[in-house]
Amino acid sequence: MRLAERVAIVTGGGSGIGRASAALFAREGACVALVDRDAAGAEQTLAMLHEAGGEGSVHVGDVGDADFARATVESIATRRGRLDVLMTAAGFSCGGTVVTTDPADWDAVFRANVGGTWLWARAAVPIMQRHGKGAIITLASQLAIAGGRNNSAYIAAKGAIVSLTRTMAVDFAADGIRVNAIAPGAIETPLLNRSFARHADPEAVREISRQRHAMKRFGQAEEVAAAALHLAGDESSFTTGVVLPVDGGWLAA
C-alpha cells in the first residue's frame, strides 16, 4: 500500500473531493483525520473508511479558526506520533463580481479557502520539519489560472492558494516538505451543485460548463483523489511547487 502507516489530515473531509481523497488514502494504508464543519458528513466519511478497513478520526470546527487548526494538528500528531500528509480540501464559494459581492461574503470565502490553507500548513509544517519529511496538497482551481465569470472572491482566493503553494514549496524544500496544488475543473460535488443553483437557469449554466471542458463532461471526486494520492506518496518525491490541473482539458481548450 502506498501510504502504509502514514498519518494524514484532510480538511473538508465530509464531502466531495475531501471525502474521496480521505477514502483513497485510507485504502492505501493511511490513518486519516477528517476535518469538517459538517459533523454528520464527516461521520459518514469515517464510516466509509471503517468499511474499507481503514482507520481515522473526526474533528469538527471552522478551518479558518487559528486555535482550532493548531490544537487539532497538535492533538493528531501527539496521538499518532507523526504527521505525513496534509490536504487542505475545505472550500467555500459565494458567487458575485467585485461590485456585487458583499464584504462579509468576501471575507468568509478567504477565511475558508486561504485561511483554511495557511493556518493548517502553519500548524503542520513544524511537525513535518521535526521528522524531515512531509507532503502538503492544496486545492486551487482551473479558474485561478483561466479566470471565470461572476465568482470573484472564490477565484481570487484560489489564485492566492496557487501563490501560497509555490512560496511554501520554496520555503520548506530543504526540510524535506513537498507542497503542491491540484487545480480541478468542474467536479461533481455539492460545491459545484450549489454554485449552479445560484443562477436563474441552473441547467443551462451546467451545460455551458460541461461543454467548456475538452472532454465534454464533469470530473468525479475520485479522479481528483487519484491525483492527490500521487502527490501524497513517494512516486512524486521530486515534485514540489507544482499546480496540477485535473480539469478535463479546460485549460487546453
TORKOL-4160 file (C-alpha; in steps of 0.2 Angstrom, whole numbers, padded with zeros to 4 digits, m for minus):
253
<pt num="1" X="0000" Y="0000" Z="0000"/>
<pt num="2" X="0006" Y="0017" Z="m0005"/>
<pt num="3" X="0003" Y="0026" Z="0012"/>
<pt num="4" X="0005" Y="0012" Z="0024"/>
<pt num="5" X="0007" Y="0018" Z="0042"/>
<pt num="6" X="0006" Y="0036" Z="0037"/>
<pt num="7" X="m0004" Y="0049" Z="0046"/>
<pt num="8" X="m0015" Y="0061" Z="0035"/>
<pt num="9" X="m0026" Y="0076" Z="0039"/>
<pt num="10" X="m0039" Y="0080" Z="0026"/>
<pt num="11" X="m0049" Y="0096" Z="0029"/>
<pt num="12" X="m0066" Y="0096" Z="0020"/>
<pt num="13" X="m0066" Y="0078" Z="0023"/>
<pt num="14" X="m0085" Y="0077" Z="0025"/>
<pt num="15" X="m0090" Y="0078" Z="0006"/>
<pt num="16" X="m0084" Y="0080" Z="m0011"/>
<pt num="17" X="m0065" Y="0079" Z="m0015"/>
<pt num="18" X="m0060" Y="0079" Z="0003"/>
<pt num="19" X="m0071" Y="0063" Z="0006"/>
<pt num="20" X="m0065" Y="0054" Z="m0010"/>
<pt num="21" X="m0047" Y="0058" Z="m0005"/>
<pt num="22" X="m0048" Y="0053" Z="0013"/>
<pt num="23" X="m0056" Y="0036" Z="0007"/>
<pt num="24" X="m0042" Y="0033" Z="m0005"/>
<pt num="25" X="m0029" Y="0037" Z="0007"/>
<pt num="26" X="m0036" Y="0025" Z="0020"/>
<pt num="27" X="m0037" Y="0011" Z="0007"/>
<pt num="28" X="m0019" Y="0014" Z="0004"/>
<pt num="29" X="m0015" Y="0012" Z="0022"/>
<pt num="30" X="m0015" Y="0029" Z="0030"/>
<pt num="31" X="m0024" Y="0034" Z="0046"/>
<pt num="32" X="m0034" Y="0049" Z="0041"/>
<pt num="33" X="m0040" Y="0063" Z="0052"/>
<pt num="34" X="m0056" Y="0071" Z="0044"/>
<pt num="35" X="m0059" Y="0089" Z="0047"/>
<pt num="36" X="m0075" Y="0097" Z="0043"/>
<pt num="37" X="m0088" Y="0109" Z="0050"/>
<pt num="38" X="m0102" Y="0096" Z="0045"/>
<pt num="39" X="m0101" Y="0083" Z="0059"/>
<pt num="40" X="m0114" Y="0072" Z="0050"/>
<pt num="41" X="m0104" Y="0072" Z="0034"/>
<pt num="42" X="m0088" Y="0069" Z="0042"/>
<pt num="43" X="m0095" Y="0054" Z="0052"/>
<pt num="44" X="m0102" Y="0047" Z="0036"/>
<pt num="45" X="m0084" Y="0048" Z="0028"/>
<pt num="46" X="m0077" Y="0040" Z="0044"/>
<pt num="47" X="m0090" Y="0025" Z="0042"/>
<pt num="48" X="m0083" Y="0023" Z="0024"/>
<pt num="49" X="m0066" Y="0022" Z="0030"/>
<pt num="50" X="m0070" Y="0009" Z="0043"/>
<pt num="51" X="m0080" Y="m0001" Z="0030"/>
<pt num="52" X="m0064" Y="m0001" Z="0019"/>
<pt num="53" X="m0054" Y="m0007" Z="0034"/>
<pt num="54" X="m0046" Y="0010" Z="0037"/>
<pt num="55" X="m0043" Y="0020" Z="0052"/>
<pt num="56" X="m0047" Y="0038" Z="0056"/>
<pt num="57" X="m0055" Y="0051" Z="0067"/>
<pt num="58" X="m0067" Y="0066" Z="0066"/>
<pt num="59" X="m0063" Y="0084" Z="0071"/>
<pt num="60" X="m0077" Y="0096" Z="0069"/>
<pt num="61" X="m0074" Y="0115" Z="0068"/>
<pt num="62" X="m0071" Y="0130" Z="0057"/>
<pt num="63" X="m0055" Y="0128" Z="0046"/>
<pt num="64" X="m0052" Y="0147" Z="0047"/>
<pt num="65" X="m0050" Y="0147" Z="0066"/>
<pt num="66" X="m0032" Y="0148" Z="0070"/>
<pt num="67" X="m0034" Y="0140" Z="0088"/>
<pt num="68" X="m0044" Y="0125" Z="0081"/>
<pt num="69" X="m0031" Y="0122" Z="0067"/>
<pt num="70" X="m0016" Y="0122" Z="0079"/>
<pt num="71" X="m0025" Y="0112" Z="0093"/>
<pt num="72" X="m0031" Y="0099" Z="0081"/>
<pt num="73" X="m0015" Y="0097" Z="0072"/>
<pt num="74" X="m0005" Y="0095" Z="0088"/>
<pt num="75" X="m0018" Y="0083" Z="0095"/>
<pt num="76" X="m0017" Y="0072" Z="0080"/>
<pt num="77" X="0002" Y="0072" Z="0079"/>
<pt num="78" X="0004" Y="0069" Z="0098"/>
<pt num="79" X="m0009" Y="0054" Z="0097"/>
<pt num="80" X="m0001" Y="0046" Z="0081"/>
<pt num="81" X="0017" Y="0051" Z="0084"/>
<pt num="82" X="0019" Y="0059" Z="0067"/>
<pt num="83" X="0010" Y="0069" Z="0053"/>
<pt num="84" X="0015" Y="0064" Z="0035"/>
<pt num="85" X="0001" Y="0072" Z="0024"/>
<pt num="86" X="m0009" Y="0087" Z="0025"/>
<pt num="87" X="m0023" Y="0090" Z="0012"/>
<pt num="88" X="m0032" Y="0106" Z="0013"/>
<pt num="89" X="m0048" Y="0102" Z="0003"/>
<pt num="90" X="m0061" Y="0113" Z="0013"/>
<pt num="91" X="m0068" Y="0127" Z="0002"/>
<pt num="92" X="m0082" Y="0139" Z="0000"/>
<pt num="93" X="m0089" Y="0149" Z="m0014"/>
<pt num="94" X="m0102" Y="0163" Z="m0014"/>
<pt num="95" X="m0103" Y="0170" Z="m0032"/>
<pt num="96" X="m0103" Y="0188" Z="m0037"/>
<pt num="97" X="m0092" Y="0201" Z="m0046"/>
<pt num="98" X="m0081" Y="0213" Z="m0036"/>
<pt num="99" X="m0096" Y="0225" Z="m0036"/>
<pt num="100" X="m0110" Y="0213" Z="m0031"/>
<pt num="101" X="m0100" Y="0203" Z="m0018"/>
<pt num="102" X="m0104" Y="0208" Z="0000"/>
<pt num="103" X="m0088" Y="0212" Z="0010"/>
<pt num="104" X="m0094" Y="0199" Z="0023"/>
<pt num="105" X="m0095" Y="0185" Z="0010"/>
<pt num="106" X="m0078" Y="0190" Z="0003"/>
<pt num="107" X="m0070" Y="0188" Z="0020"/>
<pt num="108" X="m0079" Y="0171" Z="0023"/>
<pt num="109" X="m0073" Y="0165" Z="0006"/>
<pt num="110" X="m0055" Y="0170" Z="0010"/>
<pt num="111" X="m0056" Y="0163" Z="0028"/>
<pt num="112" X="m0061" Y="0146" Z="0022"/>
<pt num="113" X="m0050" Y="0144" Z="0007"/>
<pt num="114" X="m0035" Y="0154" Z="0010"/>
<pt num="115" X="m0036" Y="0154" Z="0029"/>
<pt num="116" X="m0040" Y="0136" Z="0029"/>
<pt num="117" X="m0024" Y="0133" Z="0019"/>
<pt num="118" X="m0012" Y="0144" Z="0028"/>
<pt num="119" X="m0017" Y="0140" Z="0046"/>
<pt num="120" X="m0016" Y="0122" Z="0044"/>
<pt num="121" X="0000" Y="0122" Z="0035"/>
<pt num="122" X="0006" Y="0134" Z="0048"/>
<pt num="123" X="0002" Y="0121" Z="0061"/>
<pt num="124" X="0008" Y="0106" Z="0051"/>
<pt num="125" X="0025" Y="0112" Z="0045"/>
<pt num="126" X="0034" Y="0112" Z="0061"/>
<pt num="127" X="0029" Y="0094" Z="0065"/>
<pt num="128" X="0035" Y="0089" Z="0047"/>
<pt num="129" X="0051" Y="0098" Z="0050"/>
<pt num="130" X="0055" Y="0088" Z="0065"/>
<pt num="131" X="0053" Y="0072" Z="0055"/>
<pt num="132" X="0062" Y="0079" Z="0040"/>
<pt num="133" X="0048" Y="0074" Z="0028"/>
<pt num="134" X="0030" Y="0078" Z="0023"/>
<pt num="135" X="0018" Y="0082" Z="0009"/>
<pt num="136" X="0006" Y="0096" Z="0008"/>
<pt num="137" X="m0008" Y="0096" Z="m0005"/>
<pt num="138" X="m0018" Y="0112" Z="m0008"/>
<pt num="139" X="m0034" Y="0114" Z="m0018"/>
<pt num="140" X="m0033" Y="0128" Z="m0031"/>
<pt num="141" X="m0045" Y="0128" Z="m0046"/>
<pt num="142" X="m0043" Y="0129" Z="m0065"/>
<pt num="143" X="m0052" Y="0146" Z="m0063"/>
<pt num="144" X="m0037" Y="0153" Z="m0054"/>
<pt num="145" X="m0027" Y="0151" Z="m0070"/>
<pt num="146" X="m0040" Y="0154" Z="m0083"/>
<pt num="147" X="m0052" Y="0166" Z="m0075"/>
<pt num="148" X="m0071" Y="0165" Z="m0074"/>
<pt num="149" X="m0087" Y="0175" Z="m0073"/>
<pt num="150" X="m0096" Y="0180" Z="m0058"/>
<pt num="151" X="m0086" Y="0172" Z="m0044"/>
<pt num="152" X="m0073" Y="0185" Z="m0040"/>
<pt num="153" X="m0070" Y="0180" Z="m0022"/>
<pt num="154" X="m0068" Y="0162" Z="m0025"/>
<pt num="155" X="m0057" Y="0164" Z="m0040"/>
<pt num="156" X="m0046" Y="0177" Z="m0031"/>
<pt num="157" X="m0044" Y="0165" Z="m0016"/>
<pt num="158" X="m0039" Y="0151" Z="m0027"/>
<pt num="159" X="m0026" Y="0162" Z="m0035"/>
<pt num="160" X="m0019" Y="0166" Z="m0018"/>
<pt num="161" X="m0018" Y="0147" Z="m0014"/>
<pt num="162" X="m0008" Y="0145" Z="m0030"/>
<pt num="163" X="0004" Y="0158" Z="m0025"/>
<pt num="164" X="0005" Y="0152" Z="m0007"/>
<pt num="165" X="0008" Y="0134" Z="m0013"/>
<pt num="166" X="0023" Y="0140" Z="m0023"/>
<pt num="167" X="0031" Y="0150" Z="m0010"/>
<pt num="168" X="0029" Y="0136" Z="0004"/>
<pt num="169" X="0037" Y="0124" Z="m0008"/>
<pt num="170" X="0052" Y="0135" Z="m0010"/>
<pt num="171" X="0052" Y="0139" Z="0009"/>
<pt num="172" X="0052" Y="0121" Z="0015"/>
<pt num="173" X="0060" Y="0111" Z="0001"/>
<pt num="174" X="0076" Y="0110" Z="0012"/>
<pt num="175" X="0066" Y="0102" Z="0026"/>
<pt num="176" X="0060" Y="0088" Z="0015"/>
<pt num="177" X="0042" Y="0095" Z="0014"/>
<pt num="178" X="0034" Y="0095" Z="m0003"/>
<pt num="179" X="0020" Y="0107" Z="m0007"/>
<pt num="180" X="0009" Y="0105" Z="m0022"/>
<pt num="181" X="m0008" Y="0111" Z="m0028"/>
<pt num="182" X="m0022" Y="0102" Z="m0038"/>
<pt num="183" X="m0032" Y="0113" Z="m0050"/>
<pt num="184" X="m0048" Y="0104" Z="m0053"/>
<pt num="185" X="m0060" Y="0108" Z="m0066"/>
<pt num="186" X="m0079" Y="0107" Z="m0063"/>
<pt num="187" X="m0081" Y="0091" Z="m0052"/>
<pt num="188" X="m0097" Y="0083" Z="m0047"/>
<pt num="189" X="m0098" Y="0089" Z="m0029"/>
<pt num="190" X="m0110" Y="0098" Z="m0018"/>
<pt num="191" X="m0100" Y="0114" Z="m0020"/>
<pt num="192" X="m0102" Y="0113" Z="m0039"/>
<pt num="193" X="m0121" Y="0110" Z="m0037"/>
<pt num="194" X="m0123" Y="0125" Z="m0025"/>
<pt num="195" X="m0114" Y="0136" Z="m0037"/>
<pt num="196" X="m0125" Y="0131" Z="m0052"/>
<pt num="197" X="m0141" Y="0134" Z="m0040"/>
<pt num="198" X="m0136" Y="0152" Z="m0038"/>
<pt num="199" X="m0141" Y="0155" Z="m0057"/>
<pt num="200" X="m0158" Y="0159" Z="m0064"/>
<pt num="201" X="m0157" Y="0144" Z="m0076"/>
<pt num="202" X="m0145" Y="0131" Z="m0067"/>
<pt num="203" X="m0147" Y="0118" Z="m0080"/>
<pt num="204" X="m0142" Y="0130" Z="m0094"/>
<pt num="205" X="m0126" Y="0135" Z="m0085"/>
<pt num="206" X="m0122" Y="0117" Z="m0080"/>
<pt num="207" X="m0122" Y="0113" Z="m0099"/>
<pt num="208" X="m0112" Y="0128" Z="m0104"/>
<pt num="209" X="m0099" Y="0122" Z="m0091"/>
<pt num="210" X="m0099" Y="0104" Z="m0096"/>
<pt num="211" X="m0096" Y="0109" Z="m0114"/>
<pt num="212" X="m0082" Y="0121" Z="m0109"/>
<pt num="213" X="m0071" Y="0105" Z="m0105"/>
<pt num="214" X="m0062" Y="0097" Z="m0119"/>
<pt num="215" X="m0069" Y="0080" Z="m0113"/>
<pt num="216" X="m0087" Y="0087" Z="m0113"/>
<pt num="217" X="m0090" Y="0080" Z="m0095"/>
<pt num="218" X="m0088" Y="0085" Z="m0077"/>
<pt num="219" X="m0075" Y="0076" Z="m0067"/>
<pt num="220" X="m0078" Y="0064" Z="m0052"/>
<pt num="221" X="m0071" Y="0067" Z="m0035"/>
<pt num="222" X="m0062" Y="0051" Z="m0036"/>
<pt num="223" X="m0052" Y="0057" Z="m0051"/>
<pt num="224" X="m0045" Y="0071" Z="m0041"/>
<pt num="225" X="m0042" Y="0060" Z="m0026"/>
<pt num="226" X="m0031" Y="0049" Z="m0038"/>
<pt num="227" X="m0020" Y="0065" Z="m0041"/>
<pt num="228" X="m0019" Y="0069" Z="m0023"/>
<pt num="229" X="m0013" Y="0051" Z="m0019"/>
<pt num="230" X="0001" Y="0053" Z="m0032"/>
<pt num="231" X="0006" Y="0070" Z="m0023"/>
<pt num="232" X="0005" Y="0062" Z="m0006"/>
<pt num="233" X="0015" Y="0047" Z="m0010"/>
<pt num="234" X="0033" Y="0043" Z="m0014"/>
<pt num="235" X="0030" Y="0042" Z="m0033"/>
<pt num="236" X="0031" Y="0061" Z="m0033"/>
<pt num="237" X="0047" Y="0063" Z="m0022"/>
<pt num="238" X="0055" Y="0075" Z="m0034"/>
<pt num="239" X="0039" Y="0086" Z="m0037"/>
<pt num="240" X="0036" Y="0102" Z="m0027"/>
<pt num="241" X="0028" Y="0119" Z="m0031"/>
<pt num="242" X="0018" Y="0111" Z="m0045"/>
<pt num="243" X="0000" Y="0116" Z="m0049"/>
<pt num="244" X="m0008" Y="0100" Z="m0057"/>
<pt num="245" X="m0023" Y="0103" Z="m0067"/>
<pt num="246" X="m0036" Y="0089" Z="m0066"/>
<pt num="247" X="m0048" Y="0098" Z="m0077"/>
<pt num="248" X="m0054" Y="0088" Z="m0092"/>
<pt num="249" X="m0045" Y="0099" Z="m0104"/>
<pt num="250" X="m0052" Y="0115" Z="m0098"/>
<pt num="251" X="m0036" Y="0124" Z="m0099"/>
<pt num="252" X="m0031" Y="0116" Z="m0115"/>
<pt num="253" X="m0047" Y="0120" Z="m0124"/>
